[in-house]
Amino acid sequence: MKIRIALIIGVIFLFSPIYTSADSYENTYVIQAGDTLPGVAKRFHTTVDDLKVTNGLQSDLLVVGQKLWVPFSYEVASGDTLKEIAARFHSTPEQIKRTNGLSGEQVVPGQVLKIVPKKMNMHGEHLLMTKEEFKDWIMNQKIKRKITLIQQHHTWVPDYSRFNGSNHFVLLTGMENYHKNTMGWKHIAQNITTFPDGKVAVSRPLYIAPEGTIGNKANSVGIAIEHLGNFDIGHDVMTKEHSDTIIYVNAVLSLKFGLTPSIDSISYHHWWDLRNGERVLDKGPDYNVKTCPGTGFFGGNSTTSAQKYLYPLITRKMDELRKEMD
């Protein structure tokens, strides 16, 4: 009799809706010691490939404390709409309809839906997102290396003339090939790239320090952001979408890593000596420093322009995001 009861309980457990053990949302799972991607996939009745593409995973590496979006079952509450459910649980109305065989968007209280996370836009290691998707993604990550510096660069080449609105991955692959084949680096040099349309890409995994001519001192504790374009005066005029994303991404990273915008935390390539990798701020002679991120980047590439124009915008955005995230 005891064996029969145990079997019945086991069957009930096996076919019950899946609810995760995450401390905030039902559709996130917090990685524990000993977890593997195959193990997590099996637990939530999904596949390793689906876990990777829905979480923007660039490798099989998992870190304790990292959060993953996973499939789960949700009981519709009074007032819920399909669009709100999708937005709340990192899915889309189309995905929910397809998964549950729904012909329309009408849902009723008590209805149980299987919620599958939406797939992210990936090409190789390159992960392309909106700035809002970037915020959600980065807040799920657990980065073990020390990060105290956010580097600002402009690509110079490619510039705005090379961007056609849909060739993000083509440009990223071109930069990656140049960095690996010509510069001799192991990956694309930068961790993050921003685009004129406001999109943001993560390419070099954040757990790997960037490479580049700024030098080891800045790279060892840094995240490198390349803003696509040539922002020297007389060249590309930054779009509003691009400007908004640059401010937003720096604000999100500052919140993530506990940084206060200043010359010590958000740094321009122009402030670093190309010969020895030392920080010289505004004192470097022109022949030893780059203009990067551009003489027209948020009012200029000096420490004064950063303090007057860029840092206040980032600080203001941080305050807005804190209120949203509370």
N, C-alpha and C positions, 0 to 999 in steps of 0.2 A: 504493500500500500504506500509506504514512504517513497519507494522508488517511483511508483506511478505518479504521485503528487509532484515529485521533483522533476519528472519528465514533462508534466503538464506546465509547470512553472517555467521550465526552460524553453518550451515551445512558445509560450506567451511572451517571454522576454525577447526571443529571437525575432518575432514578427511585430513587436510593438514599434510605434513611431520612435525615431531616433532623436534624442535630445542630448546636447553636448554638455560637458562639464565646465564650460567657460564661465568666468565670473561676471561677464557683462552681457553678452548677447548669446542667444541660443545657437546661432549659426557660426560661432567661432570656437575653435578648440585651442587650448594653450598647451604647447609642447612640453612634455615631461621627460625626465631622465630616462633613457632607454628607448624612446620613441624612434621609429623609422618611418619613412614614407610608405613602404608597403604595409606596415602595421597600421598606420593611421588610415590608409585607403581601405583596408579590409574592415576596420572598425566602423567606418561610415559608409560602407557599401558603395565605394566609388573606385576609381583607378588612380594609379600613380600619375599617369599623364594628365588626367583631369585635375588632380590636386595641384599639379605644377602650373597648368595654364590658368586655373581660376585664382591662383595666389601669386602669379608672377614670379615663380621660383626659377632662379637662374642655374640652380644645381640641385643635387639631392641632399645638400647639407641642411640639417635642422639644428636649432639652438634652443636650449631650455628657456622657456618664457616667450618664445616666438608664438604668434597667433596665426592660425590658418582658418580661412573660410571653408566650411564643410556643409554637405547636404544635411537637412534636418526636416522634421515635420512641424507644421505650424497650424494651430487651430484659430480660424478666423474669429476676431472679436467684433463686437458691435461698433459700427462706424468705420471699419477697415475698408480700404479700396485696394484693388490689385496694384495700382501704381504706388501707393504708399507702402504696401508690403514689400514690393520689389526694391524700392529705394532704401527701406530700413534694413533689409537683409542682403544687400550686395547682389541683387539679381536684376532681372528685367521682366516686365509684364509678359513679353513674348516667350521668355524662357519658362516662366511659371505656367503659362497656358499650354505650351508644348509638353512639358513634363507631366501635367495633370490631365491632359486631354480636354481642355476647356475650349469651347467654341467662341466664347465672349469674355468680357472682363468682369462680369457680375459674380460676386462672391457673397456668401451668406454666413451669419454667425454660426459657429459650431462646425463649419466645413473644415476638414483637415486637408492641408495642401503640403505636398512635398516641395521644399524650396531648394533649388540647386543654384549655387553661386554662378554668376555670369563669367564667361571666359574673357581673359584679358588679351590685349592686342600685343602679341609677341612675335618676334622674328629672330631666331637664334637666341642670343643673350639679351637682345634689345627689347625693352619693354616700354611701349608707348601709351601715355595716359593723358587725361585732362588733369588740370592742377588739383581738382577736387579728388579725383581718383588717386593721385599721388599722395595726398594727405592721408587718405584711408589706408593706402598700401604701406607707407613708411611707418605709421603708428603701429602696425602689426609686426614690424621687424624688430629683431633683437640683434644689435650690432655690438660685438664684444670688444673691438679695438677702440682705443681712445680717440675721440674726435673733438677738437677744440677750434677748428678753423674751416671756414667755408670760403673757398677760392672763387673769384669771379674772373672769367675769361671771355673774350669774344673769339669766334673761330677765324675771323678775317677772311679766310677761304675755307669752305664755301660761304658766300654772303647771300643777301636776300635775292639776288638775281638768279641764284641756282635753285631756289625753293619754289615749287609750283603748287604747293598746297596739299600734295598727297605723296610726296617722295621722301618722307621722313626716313624710312628704312634704307632707301638707296643712298642718301647722304650719310647716314650713320655707318653703313657698310663701307662706303668710300673712305671715311675718316679712319675707321678701324683698319682697313687694308693699308693705308698710308702709314699709320702709326706702327703697325707690325712689320711691314715689309721695308719701309724706308727708314723709320726711326729706330727700329729694332726693339720696340717695346712688346711686352707679352700680350697685352690687350689693347683695346682702344684706351687712350690715356685718361679721358675724363669719366667720372662716375655718372654725371647727369648732363643732359643737353636740353636747352629750351629752344623753342621754335617761334617764328613770326606769327603763327596762328594761335599761339598760346598753349600748344601741346608741350609735354615734358617727357623725356625719355630717360630711363635708367639703363645703362649699358654695362659699364664695368661694375661688378658687384660692390656694394658699399662696404662689405667686410674686407675688401682689398684696397689698400692705399692707392691713390692715383699715381701716374707717372707723368713726366713732363719737365720742361725747362725751368720751371719755377724753383726746382731744387728739392732735396730730400727733407730739409727742415720743415718746409711748408707741406710737403706731401705726406710725411709720416703721421701727422695728426689731422690731415685734411680730407675734405670732400671737394673734388674739383667740378665746377659747373662751367660748361661751355655754352655761351649764348650765341646761337647761330646768327652771323652777320658781321659786318665791318662797321663798328661804331666810332671810328675816327671821324672828326668833323669833316663834312663835305661828302660823306659816303652814305651808308644806310640810315634812314630815319626810322627809329624804332616804332613799331605799331603799338597801339594801346593794349591789344591782346598780349603781346610779348612783354610789355612793361608790367602789366598786371601779374603775369605768371612769374616773372623774375622776383617781384616783391613777395608774392605768395609763397613760392618755393623756399626762399630764404627765411621767411617767417616760420614756415612749418619746420624746417631743419633746425632753426634756433630753438623752437619749442621742444622738439624731439631730443636735442642734445643739451638743453639747459644753458643756452648761450644768450648773452645780451649783446645786441648789435653795437660794435665798436671796431676800431682799427685792429684790435687784437683778435677778433672773432670772425669778421667778414672782411676779407682781404683782397686787394686787387693785384693782379700779376705785375703791374707797373711798379709796385712797391718792393720788388725783389730783384737783387742783383743777379744777372745771368751768369756771371763768372763763378761766383762762390755760393750762390743760394742763400745769401744773407738778406735780411729785411733792411731796406734803406729808406723806406717810405718815400718822401718827396725829394730826397737828397741824392738820388742816383743820377749820374750824368747820362744823357740821352743814348750814348753809345754802349752803355752797360745795362740798359733796361728796355723793356718793350712798352709800347703805348697801351697795351692790353689791360683792361677790356675796352679801351677806346677813349679818345680825347673828348668824345661827345656822349659818353656813357653816364646817364643821370647827372648831367651838368659838368662832367669832366672826370679825369682819372686821378685827381689829387685826393689827399686825405681830407682836405677842407670840403671838397665837393661831396665826398661820401658822407661826411658828418652832417652836411647841410641838407642834402637832397635825398640820399638813399636810406640811411639809417632811420630817420624819422618815419618814413613810409613803411619800413619793415616793422618797426616798433608798434605803429598804429595797427597794422594788420595782425600782429601777434595778439594785441588786446582783443580784436574782433574775434579771432579764432578761439581764444580762451573762453569767451562767452558762449560761442557755439558749441564747444566741446564739454562745457560744464553740465 
